[in-house]
Amino acid sequence: MDWDYLRYIHALAIGGTLAKAGEILSVHQTTVLRRLDQMEEQMGVQFFERNRDGLQLTPVGETAFREAERLAADMENLERQLVGQDSAPVGKVRLAATDTMVNALISPMIAELVREYPDIELEVLTDNDVLNLSHREADLTLRPVNKPQATLEGERIGTIESAIYGAASYCKRHTDLDLEQSPEQALWILPDESFSHLATGRWYRKHLKNASSIIRCNSLQAMHALARAGAGLAALPCYLGDSTKELTRLSEPLDGEGVDLWLMVNHDTQQMARVRIVMEFLTASLARLTPRVEGES
């Protein structure tokens, strides 16, 4: 089987029509049709059902498409390894981080980075759940983790500390708050089970196991927004809570609830000039924010 056939099968399956496949492959749709007819005749199988709406993969076509997907990923990885030998800060760099970190911590330094290195194409991948941040998909990953995998390399930035925050409007309505003696009397904004990895989860389980008034959220952004609006109290990273004018810190950083912040680098692309430059830039910029991350403001 001609390996180029898989490229056409992949484009046809993704595009769904001859015209869209032609756009993906940068050839005319008649060329796509001719190649499709040629490979089906040569192989003696039918890869696609053809109808008015476009093309539908047959079972044989689905098998070929899965193989084409795998090869496409392998070729991309090979290309990334080969171009690791380049020396100029030009091209794409993929950075993975949580939405919260992008919004509250690194967006100004990203803006400065792209101004200083306009030939670097930065692709920012975000996910509310750090456990879903795929290191394989990114060149660099900003990740809160106390024990990074031994096979990964990176730079430790500092320790993310968290504290209790509440809006002035909430505190005015509840002047009798005593967080040391009876924290369960307050209304709390808590993460749901999808955020069980948060370091502050230990504090919740210890101090709020009998709390009756709670709001559950599946994102740190939502917790922050509700606390800022005065819906209740929340334990938030200090870099987030301290920078929000509507919120007041109501405690010292929670003892023993810190989590290390690491900037991890992909082993396959760490030798690329552009990846090294972005990593060095972000490491230096984040180091200047360490007091803020560690709640010293």
C-alpha positions in Angstrom: 0.0 0.0 0.0 1.3 3.4 -1.0 1.9 5.4 2.3 0.6 8.5 0.6 -2.9 6.8 0.4 -3.1 7.2 4.2 -2.6 10.9 3.9 -5.6 11.1 1.5 -7.8 8.9 3.7 -7.0 11.1 6.7 -7.9 14.3 4.8 -11.1 12.8 3.3 -12.2 11.6 6.7 -11.5 14.9 8.4 -12.9 17.0 5.6 -15.9 14.9 4.8 -16.1 16.1 1.2 -13.7 16.0 -1.8 -13.6 19.8 -1.8 -12.6 20.1 1.9 -10.1 17.3 1.5 -8.6 19.2 -1.4 -8.2 22.3 0.8 -6.5 20.3 3.5 -4.1 18.7 1.0 -3.7 21.9 -1.1 -4.7 20.1 -4.3 -7.8 20.3 -6.5 -10.8 18.1 -5.6 -10.5 16.3 -8.9 -7.0 15.1 -7.9 -8.5 13.9 -4.6 -11.2 12.0 -6.5 -8.7 10.5 -8.9 -6.5 9.3 -6.0 -9.5 7.9 -4.1 -10.6 5.9 -7.2 -7.0 4.7 -7.7 -6.4 3.4 -4.2 -9.8 1.7 -4.0 -9.3 0.0 -7.3 -5.7 -1.0 -6.5 -6.6 -2.3 -3.0 -9.9 -3.9 -4.1 -11.7 -2.4 -1.1 -14.0 0.5 -0.5 -12.8 3.1 2.0 -15.7 5.5 1.8 -19.5 5.4 1.1 -20.3 8.3 -1.2 -23.7 10.1 -0.9 -25.2 13.5 -1.4 -24.0 14.7 2.0 -20.4 13.7 1.4 -18.3 10.8 2.4 -18.7 8.2 5.2 -16.0 5.8 6.3 -16.6 2.1 5.8 -15.4 -0.3 8.4 -12.2 -0.8 6.3 -11.9 2.9 6.0 -12.1 3.3 9.8 -9.2 0.9 10.2 -7.2 2.9 7.7 -8.1 6.2 9.3 -7.0 5.0 12.8 -3.6 4.0 11.3 -3.4 7.4 9.5 -4.1 9.2 12.8 -1.3 7.3 14.5 1.2 8.0 11.7 0.3 11.6 11.6 1.0 11.9 15.4 4.3 10.0 14.9 5.3 12.2 12.1 4.6 15.4 14.1 6.7 14.0 17.0 9.5 13.2 14.6 9.4 16.7 13.1 9.5 18.3 16.6 12.5 16.2 17.5 14.3 17.0 14.2 13.7 20.7 14.4 15.1 20.6 17.9 18.4 21.0 16.2 17.5 24.5 15.1 19.2 27.5 16.6 16.9 30.4 15.9 13.9 31.5 18.2 11.4 31.0 15.4 8.3 28.8 15.3 5.6 27.3 17.6 6.0 26.7 21.3 3.1 25.1 23.2 2.5 26.2 26.8 0.0 24.4 29.1 -1.4 25.9 32.2 -4.7 26.2 34.1 -7.1 29.0 33.1 -6.6 30.6 36.6 -2.8 30.8 36.2 -3.1 32.3 32.7 -5.7 34.9 33.9 -4.2 35.8 37.2 -0.5 35.1 37.0 1.2 34.8 33.6 -0.8 36.8 31.0 1.3 39.9 31.5 4.6 38.0 31.0 3.1 36.2 27.9 2.3 39.6 26.4 5.9 40.8 27.1 7.3 37.6 25.7 5.6 37.9 22.3 6.6 41.5 22.1 10.2 40.6 22.7 10.2 37.5 20.4 7.7 38.2 17.6 8.8 35.2 15.6 7.8 32.8 18.3 4.3 31.5 17.8 3.0 30.8 21.3 0.1 28.3 21.6 -1.5 28.4 25.1 -3.3 25.2 26.2 -5.6 25.5 29.2 -7.6 23.2 31.4 -9.2 23.8 34.7 -8.0 20.4 35.9 -4.2 20.2 36.1 -4.4 16.4 36.0 -5.8 16.7 32.5 -2.9 18.8 31.3 -1.1 16.5 28.9 2.6 17.0 29.1 3.0 15.2 25.7 0.9 17.8 24.0 2.9 20.8 25.3 6.5 21.9 25.2 6.2 23.6 28.6 3.7 22.9 31.4 3.1 25.2 34.4 2.0 22.7 36.9 1.2 22.7 40.7 2.6 19.4 42.0 4.7 18.5 45.0 6.2 15.3 43.5 6.8 15.7 39.8 7.5 12.5 37.9 11.2 11.5 38.0 11.2 11.3 34.2 10.2 15.0 33.8 12.6 17.9 34.0 11.8 21.5 35.0 12.3 24.4 37.3 10.7 24.8 40.7 9.3 28.3 40.9 8.1 28.4 44.5 5.2 27.2 46.8 1.7 28.2 46.0 0.1 29.1 49.3 -3.6 29.5 49.9 -5.6 31.5 52.4 -9.3 32.2 53.3 -10.9 35.1 51.4 -14.2 36.8 51.6 -15.8 39.8 50.0 -16.4 42.9 52.1 -20.1 42.6 51.4 -20.2 39.1 52.9 -18.2 40.1 55.9 -20.5 43.0 56.7 -23.5 40.7 56.7 -21.7 38.3 59.0 -19.8 40.3 61.6 -19.9 37.4 64.1 -17.5 35.3 62.0 -15.1 33.2 64.0 -13.0 31.2 61.6 -10.7 29.8 64.3 -13.4 28.5 66.6 -16.4 27.8 64.4 -15.5 28.0 60.6 -18.5 25.7 59.8 -20.9 28.5 60.7 -20.0 30.3 57.5 -21.3 29.6 54.0 -18.4 28.0 52.0 -17.6 27.9 48.4 -15.8 24.5 47.8 -14.4 22.5 44.9 -16.3 19.4 43.9 -14.8 15.9 43.6 -13.1 16.8 40.2 -10.9 19.1 42.2 -9.9 16.6 44.9 -6.3 17.1 43.9 -6.2 20.6 45.3 -3.9 20.9 48.3 -6.6 22.8 50.2 -8.8 19.7 50.1 -7.0 18.5 53.2 -8.0 21.7 55.1 -11.6 21.3 54.0 -11.8 17.7 55.2 -10.4 18.6 58.5 -12.2 21.8 59.3 -15.4 21.8 57.3 -16.6 18.1 57.3 -19.8 19.1 59.1 -20.4 22.4 57.2 -24.1 22.6 56.1 -24.0 25.7 54.0 -21.9 25.1 50.9 -21.7 25.9 47.2 -19.8 23.3 45.1 -17.8 24.3 42.0 -15.9 22.4 39.4 -13.4 25.3 38.6 -11.2 27.6 40.6 -12.4 30.4 38.4 -16.0 29.9 39.5 -15.0 29.7 43.2 -13.1 33.0 42.8 -16.1 34.7 41.0 -18.6 33.6 43.6 -16.4 34.7 46.5 -15.8 38.1 44.8 -19.5 38.5 44.5 -20.1 37.9 48.2 -21.7 34.5 48.0 -19.5 33.0 50.7 -16.0 32.3 51.8 -13.4 30.4 49.9 -9.8 29.1 50.3 -8.0 30.5 47.3 -4.4 30.7 46.1 -2.8 33.9 47.5 -1.7 35.0 44.1 -5.4 35.1 43.1 -7.0 36.3 46.2 -4.5 39.1 47.1 -4.8 40.6 43.6 -8.6 40.9 43.8 -9.7 44.2 45.3 -13.1 42.9 46.2 -11.6 40.2 48.5 -10.1 40.5 51.9 -7.7 37.9 53.3 -9.2 36.5 56.5 -6.4 34.2 57.5 -2.7 33.5 57.3 -1.6 31.0 54.6 -3.1 27.7 55.5 -0.5 25.7 57.4 0.8 22.7 55.5 -1.5 23.3 52.5 1.1 24.7 50.0 1.8 23.0 46.7 5.0 23.5 44.7 4.8 25.3 41.3 6.9 23.8 38.5 7.6 24.8 35.0 8.1 21.4 33.3 9.7 21.0 29.9 9.0 18.3 27.3 12.0 15.9 26.9 11.5 15.6 23.2 11.7 19.4 22.5 13.8 20.8 25.3 16.8 21.3 23.0 14.9 23.6 20.7 16.2 27.1 20.8 12.7 28.6 20.9 11.6 26.3 23.7 14.8 27.1 25.8 14.2 30.8 25.3 10.6 30.7 26.4 11.5 28.5 29.4 14.2 30.9 30.5 12.0 33.9 30.0 9.1 32.4 32.0 11.4 31.1 34.7 12.9 34.5 35.3 9.6 36.3 35.1 7.9 33.8 37.5 10.8 34.1 40.0 10.0 37.8 40.4 6.5 36.8 41.4 7.6 34.2 44.0 6.7 36.4 47.0 3.2 36.9 45.5 2.8 33.1 44.8 3.9 32.3 48.4 1.4 34.8 49.9 4.0 37.3 51.3 2.2 40.4 50.0 
